[in-house]
């Protein structure tokens, strides 16, 4: 059915860098390279410009994406020692909603001299939080009009999503908004650059559109009447500024154009899959093709993804999108806004040299952290409260507590936050029966996985790949190239762990009662923080 | 009226050391010395004995007090370059309730070979927390019987007080309790050693008895009927184990006996005042002779002392004692359990090198600490909740916060805690109209004083003496020796700051609204912590 000498390329775009991973169609990882973005996150001031940015801003440079991805691909091919001709497909996962305005030919507005010094002409990174006012209005109007899309998003549109970010520019930098012919996700823009074409046929991923663009296959995008009620000038934004063709991840968006083939050192015409959101790529990357498996993509923040045969609108669950992750299932997205980020913040806050030292001490503290209770909303609460303005807390503090007590309570808080999410899904009628952890965090922080297993009372498998999303992207590249007959077949061949390669963390049931009480306290303190923010 | 060549000695007993201060009767500080206690705080194991102590224990060695005080006095006389004959009076302030059991001749039980290895035969330091069970019962029975003394103590007897500590020994080490002829405060014991005499005439300070011994001039100590209800064997403890004569601070307890005169290098017969609690000595030491002046004695913990012409039972105020601080006034004691202690804890928690660095950064953060809210109960809440088991918290935390945000919010929390105390006093009908800060903290941490002034909306004077309690003790020594006709005269002459010597911190009223909102949030978070501890 497939030839193991066939190789696919997964490009995994993170917040600071891109990874290129080469995998053969039996799932052997042949080579890999990470290249940081030259401008990283743009949060202080614009490139080549003294204009400083407000604190809520987080931007990126579009040229970084192409340059870093090309360099990483060349390095990965070199490290894999393969011929570029062996590469039959390319998959792309990208942070989302990272988005930008372009001209009709795809040129980012920020690269035009007229707009180079206008912050809102630059790509907005997923974590850009400039659209609070707009988000509030988008939600108010939707609630007032009882828009049905709200149910698919747990009752609230997020501050980081596509329409709020567009509306921010319309209202705060109207000239930029007017000059833009196209607004699109960065992942779609990147794929568009690879496959060429014109604006009218630009590929838009159903994944990004479904989870961040308020789109679904039945209803399409929000109606003109709704958008007009939000802002009259916003009424025809979909028709005017969002051209393109919706394509599911794993379906081909086109073949590699000559200029890009040369730049990346790849064969012209190589199939390129429609993009997928980075966390969502973690699902095929973690070997999860069956419904009911929660894939925890754990990094600076965490996304917990689930395929299900059930369509249920669960209050607080950020998105349920048909075929959003894998064809044939309802894909659920939930998330926690600060995980590895929060651990690292606490490390800096306590002046600890590294997390290993804190972890070693924290492992010696009994469940419950000697009375210290944390609520992990240091970057807001994503699921289920969908409120970026919420903040975190530590309670139960006494003079004998040390940094390791704070750290352990933070790990416990993160696990308690996930417990809440799982209870919501189950209570909402969505079965969750298997747990796979992937992403960078589980590999270098075994304590957090054990605390999760103990707090959830569930076994957790850590997927052996250290590049789960990149592997998932590669699988989509293989699907786009037609190597496999179905996603399930591709996942079985490429990412279900070989026997003995995955670590399993079993729950210690002795701490069950402590964690049950702690969960009640966590929810109560959370309620207080929510009602007094 | 007085001869400025007359000198008085103030002995200020702290937790780790004793200070001897020599002052002339015009208030000029002539010399001073600090000598640490050889055994410090005994918290791990008993001296010359392998027996290790439970975590709640904190003991002291009675010989340390005499030896360190004698050495400090000799050193202070040397540094002052005066003749010992010039010293006309001695005042003593002491931590409280630090207390011990002795034989009828004053010999501490712990110095007898039969009891040297019994922890509860040793002096218990004020912070010894072994009597939780006993304290709970003492309060339950008092509430059930509606004992009137409860009203004088804000509704609750403290874990650190005299009767709980006696009862702990009765119930946990009955042989020690039986062998004790006398139980008394360490300050009283020290004065008794200086002036000699027999058990029946041993001097007991009305200050210690009033604030820590549930005594007042009208009702005396708690009744036999009440004590019997607490524990039948405790019924006659006052009659059997608490002989002595109650004397107010500033009145003479007697003259120095020859052996002690020799040991201290002082004149035989020198007048010795009855003892006073260390924080309470801060009131005369701070130049506060008028009613309505709050003297904030700020150190590892803080005591806020106030004289008033009004007798009001204010819920949560730890003690109101007639003549408890100065004759002629009702003395109010309130306190905060963790102040400098908490600052230092946070310094260690954040790995900061010193508080100066944190202070410099915190001073640059606007009032409200960018949304970080702290409740300062890291060692429980003294006034007004009188609950040592309460714990502290930080809320409103986000990933961009740094140690200086925590630190500033901690300073603000400390100030908000004091604001609560002042509101309680005023609402209870006790006027508070002037604010003097003394103790070690205000001199080396100007930021905390400014934050207090801003949060309270009141000017705060920092008293120039760096040895406020020792100066207060010296004033009591002068009163005992008969140099002055009244406490007010002594204070006017010796501790009211000379013009231009005291620093005044004026409130910045711009932050009034921020702090009003913050106070409401502080109270709400406190309510949550209280109801969910």
Interface residues (C-beta under 8 A of the other chain):
Chain A: X55 X338 X341 X342 X345 X348 X349 X350 X351 X352 X371 X378 X379 X391 X392 X393 X394 X395 X396 X397 X398 X399 X401 X402 X403 X406 X521 X524 X525 X528 X529 X532
Chain B: X338 X341 X342 X345 X349 X350 X351 X352 X371 X378 X379 X391 X392 X393 X394 X395 X396 X397 X398 X399 X400 X401 X402 X403 X406 X521 X524 X525 X528 X529 X532 X533
